[in-house]
């Protein structure tokens, strides 16, 4: 199982109050991995990434998507081989691709991420 697939199952398990839909889209490049729906009836997207060291890599299509859709779009990054999970706003994708995993997140850990996404 790929790293991002395992990561998705972890998110589903640790943030069960969000209704998650995994998006596997081969026709519209850059579409985020997850569509979430919270108890406030708010939809949002989440791109999943597993960082290799400090580096978080994105395709030009992913950067364009988050640049064009800055509201209610997020990037959730797990450090490869670590327990660290961080949530970033989609509008920060350029900084994240430059600075990497050291960029300050809006939430860290499943508990904080759950609160942020649940409060949208």
Residue, then its C-alpha position, 0 to 999 in steps of 0.5 A: x500500500x502506498x504511503x498516501x493510501x496508508x495516510x488516508x486510512x489513518x486520517x479516516x480512523x483518527x478524524x471520524x467525525x468528518x465524512x471523507x471521500x477519497x478522490x482518485x481523478x486521472x482526468x483532472x490533474x491537481x485535484x486534491x486527494x480528499x473531499x471532507x464534509x463536516x457537521x457544519x455542512x461545510x465542504x473542503x479539500x485536503x491534499x495528502x503528502x508524505x514528506x521525505x525529510x524536510x522536502x514536500x513536493x508538488x506537481x505544477x497542477x497541484x500548485x495551480x489548484x491551491x492557488x486558484x482555490x485558496x479557501x477551504x483547501x488544505x494540505x496535510x503532511x506526514x513526516x515519512x517514518x514519523x508520527x508528526x502530522x501537520x495541516x497547512x492552508x492550501x494558500x500556503x502551497x508555494x511557501x510549503x514547497x519552498x520551506x518544506x515541513x519546517x513551515x509553521x502549520x495551522x494545526x499539528x496532530x490529529x486532535x488539532x487538525x480535527x478541531x480546525x476542520x470541524x470548525x469550518 
